[in-house]
């Protein structure tokens, strides 16, 4: 289940983002560690069209954070995806959460596709996205530098066209 992010959810981020490396995997180089409420609030003011969501499991326990980024003249993008509790990673919750975000995108704007960026070395995330149906766009990549090391970031896309034409 998805719930829109509210300021009270910030405490979850402080529990889940426990070091600079997790923050980098979560947000690239946009935020700095330690993440602060002001950084999040400033981001939401700067990008009011973007929406943060918290994923809840069937027991109503929060386990994930993600962002929906509308893009004019481009597919919307998922961003800042994180399964918060390390004990819950690798259990299929990432796939459930991403599918819920995609369903929300379809309700909001019904696009032909959804994009996301992923670090090339984040193999668990890549496997998760590929299981859902995302594939790499070969010419869409760039480098981010974190703590003196360059990381390749690649773009992935999920086509929703076949789902649009399929009978309900």
C-alpha positions in Angstrom: 0.0 0.0 0.0 1.2 3.5 -0.9 0.8 6.6 1.2 1.9 10.1 0.3 4.9 11.3 2.1 4.3 13.7 5.0 6.7 15.4 7.2 6.2 12.8 10.0 7.8 10.2 7.7 11.1 11.9 7.8 12.0 9.9 10.9 11.9 6.8 8.7 14.5 8.2 6.4 16.8 8.9 9.3 16.4 5.2 10.4 16.9 3.9 6.9 19.7 6.1 5.6 22.5 5.4 8.1 25.6 6.3 6.1 26.7 8.3 3.1 26.9 5.3 0.8 23.2 4.4 1.4 22.3 8.1 0.8 24.3 8.1 -2.5 22.6 4.9 -3.8 19.2 6.4 -2.7 19.6 9.9 -4.1 22.8 10.2 -6.2 24.7 13.4 -5.3 21.6 15.6 -4.7 21.5 15.3 -0.9 24.3 15.3 1.6 24.8 13.1 4.6 23.4 13.3 7.2 20.1 13.9 5.4 18.1 16.7 7.1 14.5 17.6 7.2 15.5 21.0 5.6 17.1 19.2 2.6 13.8 17.3 2.0 11.6 20.3 2.5 13.8 22.5 0.2 13.7 19.7 -2.5 9.9 19.6 -2.3 9.6 23.4 -2.5 12.0 23.4 -5.5 10.1 20.6 -7.3 6.5 20.8 -6.3 5.3 18.6 -9.1 7.2 15.6 -7.8 5.6 13.3 -5.3 7.2 11.2 -2.5 5.5 8.0 -1.3 6.0 5.5 1.5 5.3 1.8 1.0 3.5 -0.1 3.7 3.4 -3.9 4.1 0.2 -5.8 4.8 0.8 -5.3 8.5 0.8 -1.5 7.9 4.6 -1.3 8.7 6.5 1.2 6.5 9.2 -0.4 4.4 10.0 1.7 1.3 10.4 5.2 0.0 10.1 6.3 -3.6 9.4 9.3 -5.8 7.3 9.9 -8.9 8.8 12.5 -11.2 6.5 13.8 -14.0 8.5 14.8 -17.1 7.0 17.1 -19.8 7.2 15.5 -23.2 8.9 12.4 -21.7 7.8 9.3 -19.8 7.5 10.0 -16.0 10.3 8.7 -13.9 10.7 6.8 -10.7 13.4 8.0 -8.4 14.9 7.8 -4.9 13.8 4.2 -4.5 14.7 2.6 -1.2 13.7 -0.5 0.7 14.4 1.0 4.1 15.1 -1.9 6.5 18.0 -4.0 5.3 16.3 -7.1 6.7 13.4 -6.6 4.3 15.7 -6.4 1.2 15.8 -9.4 -1.2 12.3 -10.5 -0.3 10.4 -9.2 -3.3 9.1 -6.1 -1.6 11.0 -3.9 -4.1 9.0 -5.4 -6.9 5.8 -4.9 -5.1 6.6 -1.3 -4.2 7.7 -0.4 -7.8 4.5 -2.0 -9.2 2.4 0.1 -6.7 4.3 3.3 -7.9 3.6 2.3 -11.5 -0.1 1.8 -10.7 -0.1 5.3 -9.1 1.6 6.8 -12.2 -1.1 5.2 -14.4 -3.9 6.7 -12.3 -2.2 10.1 -12.4 -1.2 10.4 -16.0 -1.6 7.0 -17.9 1.7 7.3 -19.8 3.1 5.0 -22.6 6.2 4.2 -20.5 8.0 4.8 -17.2 11.7 5.4 -16.7 14.2 5.1 -13.9 17.9 5.5 -13.4 20.0 2.9 -11.6 23.7 2.6 -10.7 25.3 0.0 -13.0 26.7 -1.9 -10.0 23.4 -2.1 -8.1 22.7 -5.6 -9.3 19.9 -6.4 -6.9 17.9 -3.4 -8.0 18.6 -4.1 -11.7 17.3 -7.7 -11.2 14.2 -6.4 -9.5 13.5 -3.9 -12.3 14.2 -6.4 -15.0 11.7 -8.9 -13.4 9.0 -6.1 -13.7 9.9 -5.6 -17.4 12.2 -2.7 -17.4 15.1 -2.8 -19.9 18.1 -0.6 -20.4 18.1 2.2 -22.9 21.6 1.7 -24.4 22.4 5.4 -25.1 21.1 6.8 -21.9 23.8 6.9 -19.3 26.0 9.3 -17.4 28.6 9.3 -14.6 28.2 10.5 -11.0 31.3 11.0 -8.8 31.0 10.1 -5.2 33.9 10.2 -2.8 36.4 10.4 -5.7 35.0 7.4 -7.5 33.0 7.6 -10.7 29.8 5.5 -11.0 28.0 4.8 -14.2 24.2 5.5 -14.0 22.0 3.9 -16.7 18.5 4.6 -17.7 15.8 1.9 -17.8 12.4 2.0 -19.3 9.2 0.0 -18.9 6.8 0.2 -21.8 3.2 0.3 -20.8 1.8 0.3 -24.3 1.0 -3.4 -24.4 -0.9 -3.1 -21.1 -2.9 -0.2 -22.6 -4.0 -2.4 -25.5 -4.6 -5.5 -23.5 -8.2 -6.3 -22.6 -9.0 -5.6 -19.0 
